[in-house]
């Protein structure tokens, strides 16, 4: 909400669909797009990687997969350089516009961050490389706060703006690369291409997200010490094993909520939460809305 309040002070409406307001920083630009009325098949493309974070309302993205993808607040779509998409705005209204922020990120910056991550990476996992394809990210609390800090740095310049933007963009790219790396590592594990203790632990948690975290058992299955396993999770994923497990549970919760076959209470206990209120708090912290409200947004 604070981010939207800052943006509303600076935004001036010129267009009803994808009204664009830009904030320039050192060698980078942040743009805010507001849409005030329903529209379909609005084209979007950038020569650079385009990091798009949803702030309010919803969009349906065409062109990133075989089926349209729903895009909600507390989520990002990262579009590859030159990748065209077409967007529907089903619920945009004058009093409740659909709002999204977008940051152009150059290939040079992505390559530089990938090299830094590769230098610190376990050799058994191979180099960290960006794959030029769309990524649909669900934010955790840290990513959401980072986007809010980045927006504030653009909108309310400080004497250290150049340094702050450089640090915040580097962190944003790092989070993107870790998200993509996680998916690629799991894919390689499933295809039998890589055998590594970290991947074995990730697979165990993914297969049994409802089970309590047992670091002794997890490190035994990974054939490495608990300290080493914890370090690898932080280094490669930017998360502790417990945080990764929570992310898996909430991803599964989103999937079940979208399918509509289980009640919110059933989902909570199926995923191992000890109470419905605990599940509601965890879900709202990650998605910005309650599980029930999230389900209604999908309709």
C-alpha positions in Angstrom: 0.0 0.0 0.0 2.8 2.4 0.8 4.3 1.8 -2.7 1.0 2.7 -4.4 0.6 5.8 -2.3 4.0 7.0 -3.4 3.2 6.3 -7.0 -0.2 8.0 -6.9 1.4 11.2 -5.8 3.7 11.2 -8.9 1.4 9.7 -11.6 -0.5 11.8 -14.1 -3.2 10.1 -16.1 -2.8 10.5 -19.9 -4.1 7.2 -21.3 -6.8 4.9 -20.2 -4.8 1.7 -21.2 -1.2 1.3 -20.0 -0.7 4.9 -19.0 3.1 5.1 -18.5 4.9 7.2 -16.0 8.7 6.9 -15.9 11.3 7.5 -13.2 14.9 7.7 -14.5 17.9 6.6 -12.5 21.5 6.1 -13.4 21.6 3.9 -16.6 18.2 2.4 -15.8 14.6 3.3 -15.9 11.6 2.2 -13.8 8.1 2.6 -15.4 4.7 2.4 -13.8 1.8 1.3 -16.0 -1.8 2.1 -15.0 -4.8 0.8 -16.9 -8.2 2.3 -16.1 -10.6 0.3 -18.3 -10.9 -3.3 -19.5 -8.8 -4.2 -22.5 -7.6 -7.2 -24.4 -4.5 -8.2 -26.4 -2.3 -5.2 -25.5 1.2 -5.9 -26.8 4.3 -5.6 -24.7 8.0 -6.1 -25.7 11.4 -4.9 -24.6 14.9 -5.3 -26.1 16.2 -5.8 -22.6 15.1 -8.2 -19.9 11.9 -6.7 -18.4 11.1 -7.4 -14.8 7.3 -6.7 -14.3 5.9 -6.7 -10.7 2.1 -6.6 -10.2 0.9 -4.0 -7.7 -2.9 -4.0 -8.0 -5.6 -5.7 -10.1 -4.9 -8.6 -12.4 -3.7 -9.4 -15.9 -3.8 -12.4 -18.1 -0.6 -12.9 -20.0 -0.6 -14.5 -23.5 2.5 -15.8 -25.2 4.5 -17.0 -22.3 3.1 -20.5 -22.3 0.5 -22.7 -24.0 -2.3 -21.3 -21.8 -2.9 -17.7 -20.6 -1.2 -17.0 -17.2 -3.0 -15.1 -14.5 -0.8 -12.3 -13.1 -1.7 -11.1 -9.5 -0.2 -8.8 -6.9 2.8 -10.2 -5.0 3.9 -11.8 -8.3 6.3 -10.9 -11.1 6.7 -11.9 -14.7 10.2 -11.6 -16.0 10.2 -11.4 -19.8 13.2 -12.4 -21.9 14.8 -9.8 -24.2 12.7 -9.4 -27.3 9.9 -11.7 -26.0 6.5 -10.4 -27.1 3.4 -10.9 -24.9 -0.2 -9.8 -25.2 -2.1 -8.7 -22.1 -5.7 -8.7 -21.0 -7.0 -6.4 -18.3 -10.3 -8.0 -17.1 -11.0 -5.9 -14.0 -9.4 -2.5 -14.7 -11.7 0.4 -13.6 -11.3 4.2 -13.3 -11.4 4.0 -9.4 -9.5 0.7 -9.2 -6.8 0.7 -11.9 -4.6 -2.2 -12.7 -1.1 -1.2 -11.8 2.3 -2.8 -12.6 5.9 -1.6 -12.4 8.5 -2.6 -14.9 12.3 -2.4 -14.8 14.5 -2.8 -17.9 17.6 -4.7 -17.0 20.5 -4.9 -19.5 22.1 -8.3 -20.5 25.4 -6.9 -19.3 24.1 -6.5 -15.7 22.6 -10.0 -15.7 25.8 -11.6 -17.0 27.9 -9.7 -14.3 25.7 -11.0 -11.5 25.7 -14.5 -13.0 29.5 -14.5 -12.9 29.5 -13.4 -9.3 27.2 -16.2 -8.3 29.2 -18.7 -10.4 32.4 -17.8 -8.6 30.8 -18.8 -5.3 29.0 -21.8 -6.5 29.7 -25.4 -5.7 31.6 -26.8 -8.8 29.3 -29.9 -8.8 26.3 -27.7 -9.7 27.9 -26.1 -12.8 27.9 -22.4 -13.6 25.0 -20.1 -12.9 23.6 -18.9 -16.3 20.5 -16.9 -17.3 18.1 -18.8 -19.5 16.3 -16.5 -21.9 12.7 -17.4 -21.2 9.8 -16.1 -19.2 9.8 -16.6 -15.4 6.7 -16.4 -13.3 7.8 -15.6 -9.7 5.7 -15.5 -6.5 7.2 -13.0 -4.1 8.3 -13.8 -0.6 8.4 -11.1 2.0 12.0 -10.2 1.2 11.4 -9.7 -2.5 8.3 -7.6 -1.9 10.2 -5.3 0.5 13.1 -5.1 -2.1 10.7 -3.9 -4.8 9.2 -1.3 -2.4 12.7 0.0 -1.6 13.7 0.1 -5.2 10.5 2.1 -6.1 11.1 4.5 -3.3 14.7 5.1 -4.4 13.5 6.0 -7.9 10.6 8.2 -6.8 12.2 10.0 -3.9 15.9 10.5 -4.9 18.5 10.6 -2.2 22.2 11.7 -2.5 23.2 8.1 -2.6 20.6 7.2 -5.3 23.1 5.8 -7.8 24.7 3.5 -5.2 21.3 2.3 -3.8 19.9 1.6 -7.2 23.0 -0.4 -8.2 22.8 -2.5 -5.1 19.0 -3.1 -5.3 19.1 -4.0 -8.9 21.9 -6.5 -8.3 19.9 -8.1 -5.5 16.8 -8.2 -7.8 18.8 -10.0 -10.6 20.3 -12.3 -8.0 16.8 -13.3 -6.8 15.7 -13.9 -10.4 18.8 -16.1 -11.2 18.3 -18.1 -8.0 14.6 -18.7 -8.8 15.5 -19.8 -12.3 18.5 -21.9 -11.1 16.2 -23.7 -8.6 13.8 -24.7 -11.3 16.7 -25.8 -13.6 18.4 -27.8 -10.9 15.2 -29.7 -10.1 14.6 -30.4 -13.8 18.2 -31.7 -14.1 17.6 -33.9 -11.1 14.4 -35.4 -12.4 16.2 -36.2 -15.7 19.1 -37.8 -13.9 21.6 -35.3 -15.3 23.0 -34.1 -11.9 23.5 -36.0 -8.6 24.3 -33.7 -5.7 23.4 -33.5 -2.0 21.6 -30.2 -2.3 19.4 -31.5 -5.1 18.6 -34.7 -3.1 17.5 -32.5 -0.2 15.4 -30.3 -2.5 13.7 -33.3 -4.0 12.9 -34.7 -0.6 11.3 -31.5 0.6 9.4 -31.1 -2.7 8.0 -34.7 -2.5 6.9 -34.3 1.1 6.1 -30.7 1.8 3.6 -31.5 4.6 6.2 -33.2 6.7 7.9 -31.3 9.5 11.5 -30.2 8.7 14.0 -32.8 10.1 17.5 -31.5 9.4 19.1 -34.7 10.8 17.2 -36.9 8.3 17.6 -34.4 5.5 21.3 -34.1 5.9 21.5 -37.9 6.1 19.7 -38.3 2.8 21.9 -35.6 1.2 25.0 -37.4 2.6 26.5 -34.1 3.8 26.6 -32.4 7.2 23.7 -30.2 8.5 26.1 -27.1 8.4 27.1 -27.8 4.9 23.5 -28.4 3.7 22.3 -25.2 5.4 25.2 -23.2 3.7 24.3 -24.7 0.3 20.7 -23.7 0.6 21.6 -20.1 1.5 24.3 -19.9 -1.2 22.3 -21.4 -4.1 18.7 -20.5 -3.2 19.0 -17.5 -0.9 16.8 -19.4 1.6 17.2 -21.6 4.6 15.8 -25.2 4.3 12.8 -24.1 6.4 12.1 -21.1 4.2 12.3 -23.3 1.1 9.9 -25.7 2.7 7.4 -22.9 3.4 7.7 -21.7 -0.2 6.9 -25.2 -1.5 3.9 -25.4 0.8 2.5 -22.1 -0.3 3.1 -22.9 -4.0 1.1 -26.1 -3.5 -1.6 -24.1 -1.6 -1.9 -21.7 -4.6 -2.3 -24.7 -6.9 -5.0 -26.3 -4.8 -6.8 -23.0 -4.4 -6.9 -22.6 -8.1 -8.3 -26.1 -8.7 -11.1 -25.5 -6.3 -11.5 -29.1 -5.1 -10.5 -28.6 -1.5 -11.6 -26.2 1.2 -9.1 -23.7 2.7 -9.3 -25.7 6.0 -8.5 -29.0 4.1 -5.6 -27.4 2.3 -4.2 -26.0 5.6 -4.1 -29.4 7.4 -3.1 -31.4 4.3 0.0 -29.2 4.1 0.9 -29.8 7.7 -0.1 -26.5 9.3 -1.2 -27.0 12.9 -4.1 -24.5 12.7 -6.1 -22.7 10.1 -5.1 -19.3 11.6 -1.4 -20.2 11.2 -1.9 -21.1 7.5 -3.9 -17.9 6.9 -1.1 -15.8 8.4 1.6 -17.5 6.4 -0.4 -17.3 3.1 -1.4 -13.6 3.6 2.2 -12.7 4.3 3.3 -14.3 1.1 0.4 -13.4 -1.3 -0.8 -10.2 0.3 -4.4 -11.5 0.6 -6.1 -14.3 2.5 -6.5 -17.8 0.9 -10.2 -17.1 0.5 -9.6 -13.8 -1.2 -6.9 -15.3 -3.4 -9.4 -18.0 -4.6 -12.0 -15.3 -5.4 -9.4 -13.4 -7.5 -8.9 -16.4 -9.7 -12.6 -16.4 -10.8 
